[in-house]
Amino acid sequence: MTNSTDIFLGIDGGGTKCKVRLEDAQGNFLAEATAGPANAARDLTGSVNAVLEASEKAVAKANIKGLTLNHIHAGIGLAGINIPKVKQAFLEQSLPFASWHLTTDLHIACLGAHLGQEGAIVIVGTGSSGIAIFNGQQLEVGGHGFVIGDKGSGAWLGKMAISHCLETLDGIVPNNQLCEQVMQQLDCEKPYDLVSLTLDAKPAFYATIAPLILQLAANQQQDALELVNQAATYINKLCHRLLIGNTQRLSLIGGITQPLMPYLDSQLQNIIQPAKASPEQGAILYSKYRLNGSVCS
């Protein structure tokens, strides 16, 4: 059961960063903080460390005498937790919160976007995935990871741009502005310079190239425009798949949502609504549901 003196922490851990929000029981904002990537499927230890680092930072910023993580109820939503063995491995970790409840980053984003009501969301950030909650059920689409999924995402755009650069440098396609500007941004001259950057690269590295691609597409650079249209085509399909449940609300969130929006089909653009609250607020809502024994789809 919650009480009026409880403190809540909402944690949203994705492929690029872990962001947390601290609130009191009445929903008053106390502090927020960020740490590094927290995709539990890619790096379980790194994910735990990011969660704890961001949480400690938020507590320090709140500057409430005597407040430690042991006094806080945490709702945790992480990328990669949709994989059962990853979720089980994270649940076996010892975290110092008064209580903590774990779910996916998709779930908390949807709870926040629709304040716990039925609806659907698509995340288009470092990765891409979607979820719809309707009739007490969840439908998840995408979110299969950078190597075999995440199409249409910032990381996918960056990966495709690098592949395009290598084809250009090999003389398979004509020289073009996309290749020139990507090479300039990454401070590369030769194909092996580019390849060496990718040997140990994480999705967040590829995602740093996405803003350049989107800007070139907005300026009608043909090669960038083709990549962005491919991304939008996939996100269109993702959205329509989630709308099969006849959900009344659809929100898009994530780092490249706004620049990608003009490339989505007009039907979707007309029904997409802004998220009512952040994923971190959704995580707090999830924590409160679980503490009160409420059903939380």
N, C-alpha and C positions, 0 to 999 in steps of 0.2 A: 504493500500500500504506500502511496505517496503522502507526504504531509507538507505543510506550508513552509517548512524550513529546509526542504530538500534542495540540492543543487544538481543540475543536469548538464551533461556534456554530450553534444552531438558531434559525431566523428564521421567525416566523409573522406575515405581513402581511395584515390585513383592512381592512374599510371604516371601522372606528372607530379602530383602533390597530395598531401594529407591536410585537410582543413578542418578545424574544430571550432565549435561555438559553445560558450558557457552561458547558462541562464539560471535564474532562480525558478522556484516552483510556479510562480505567476507568469513566467515567460519573459521576464525582464532581462534584457541583454546585459551580460557582465563583462565578457571579453571574447576575443577570437584570436586564433593563431594558426600558423601553417608550418609544415615540415616537408620532408622529401617524399618521393614516391611510396605508395603503400599497397601496391598490387600484390596480394598475398600469394597468388599462384606463381608469380615470377620470382619473388624473394620473400619468403615467410618471415625470416629474421628481420629483414629490412622493413617489412610492413609493421611488425610489432614495435620496432624501434621508432618508426615515424609516428605511430599512434601515441606512444609515450612521450616523445619529444614535443609534439604539438600540444598535447594535453598539459604537460608541465609548463610550457610557455603561456598557455591561456590562464592557468592558475596564477602564475607570477604576475601577469598583466592585470588580473582582477584585483590583486593586492588586498585580499580579504584575510584579516588576521586569523591564523590557525587553520586556514583551508588547505587541505592536501587532497590528493587523488583518492585517499581512503574514505573521504566524506562524500564522494561524487558518484552519481548514477550515470552510467555511460550507455548511449546507444551507438553502436558501431556498424557502419556500412562500408564494405570494402569490395574493391574489384577483385575478381578471382574466387570469391567465396561461393559462387554458384557451382563450383566443382566440389563434389562431396568430400573427397579425401583432403582437399585443401581446407575446407571448413572444419573438418574434424581435427586437423593438425592445429589450426588456430585456436579452437576451443580447448585444446590441451595446454595452452599457454597460461601462465600465471600472471594476471594483470591486477594491479593494486587498487582497483576501484571498489566502492562499496557494493556495487552490482554492475554487471555489464551484459548486454544482450547483442548478439551478432546477427547480421543479415547482409544482403548484398547492397552495393552502392546504388544499384538500380531501384531496389525496393525503397530505400530511404528517400531517393530523389522523387519517386512517384508519390510517396506519402506527403512530402513537403509540397510538391507542385499542386496537389489537390486537397491539401489539409486533411488527409485520411479518407477522403471520399473516392468513389470510383473514378477512374480516368486512366490515361495512358501517357507515357513519356518516351522520348527517344533522346539518348545522350549522344552528342556528336562532339567529342573532345579529342583527347589523345587516342581513345578507342571509340567504338560505336556499338550501341546495343539499345534494346527497347524492352519495355514491360507495360502490360495492361493489367489493371485490377478491376474485375467485374464479377458480380454474383459470388463474391467470396473466393474467387479463384484468381490465380496469377498466370499470365501468359508471357514468357520471356522469349525474346528473339535476338539473335546475334550474341555478341559478347564472347566469342570463341577464342579471342586472343590474337595477338599481332601476327604470329606466324601463319595462321590459317584463316583468320577472320579480320574483324575490325575494318571491313571495307567502308569507304566513304569517310573515314576518320582523318584527323590531322596526321597521325602516324602513317596511315595508308597513303595519303597524298604525298608526304615526304618520301616514302619508299618508292612510289611510282615515279616521282620526279628524279630521284637518283638513278633509277633504271633507265629513264629517258636520257639522262646526261651521259651515261655510259654508252648507249646506242649512238648518241650524237658524236661522242669522242671517237668511237670506233668507225665513224663514217657511214653508219647504216642509215641514219636520217640526217638531213641537212642541218648545218649549224643554225642555232636559233637563240632568241633572247632568254628563254627559260633556262636553257643549259648555261648560258653565260652568267646569268645572275645567280643561279644556284652555286655554281663553281666559285663565283666571287664571294658570296656569303659564307661559304665553307672554307675559303682561303685555299682552294685546290687548283692545280694546274694540269695534272696528268690523271689518267684513269686510276693508276695505282694509289694516288693521293686520296682519291674518293673512296676507293675500296678499303683502304686502311682505316678510314674513319668508321666504317661499318662493322669491322670485325667483332667488336665487343659492344656495339651500340644498342641502347635500350630504345623502346618506342618513343620516349620523350625526346630523344635526339631527332628522330625523323619528324616529329610534330613541330619542331622549331622551324622547319622549312615551310610549313603550311601557310603562314601569313603571306609570305612572298608569292606563293602560287596563287592564292586568292586575289592578291593585289594585281598580279599580271593578268589574271582572268577578267577582273573588273575593267582592265584597260584593253580588253579584247585581244590579248596575245593568244594566238590560236592553240599552241601546244598546252598552255596552262588551262585554257578554256575547255579543252577536251577532257583533261583530268578532272576538273571541277564538275563538269557535266556527268562524267561517269560516277563520281561520288554522289551527286544529287539523285541520279537514277536509282542507286541502291537505297539511299535514305527514303526516297519516295516509296519504294516497295516495302521497306521496313515499317513505315507509318501505316500504309494500307493494310498490312498484315495484322497490325495491332488493332485497327479499327473494326475488324471482323466481329469483335465482341460488342459492337454498337455502343461503345463508350461515348459519353457526351463531351468529354474534355480530352484534348491532346496538347501537350506542351513539349517543346524542344529546348534542351539545355546543353551546355557545354561550350568550350572555348571557341569553336568555329561555327556555331549555330547561326549567328547573325549574318556573317558574310556569305554563308551558304544559302540562306533563306531565299534570295531572289531566283535561285536556280531550281527550286522545288516547284511542283506543279501547282497551278492556281487554286485548285480545289483544296489542297492542304493549306496553302497560305491563308485561305479564308476561314479555316476552322481552328488553326493553331492559336492557343491562348497563352499568355504569360503564366509562368509558374507563380503560385500564390505565396510560396515560401521556399527557402533554400533546402538543399539536401541535408545540411547539418540540422536544420529545424525539423526536418522529417525524421532524422535519427533520434532527436529528443522525443518526438511524438511516439516513435517506436518504443523507446525505453519506458515511457509513461504507460503505454498500453500493456507492455509485458509486466511491469510492476503491479499494475492494477488487475492483472489476470484477464484483461479484455482480449477479445478476438481481434487480431490484426492481420489482415490478408497480406 
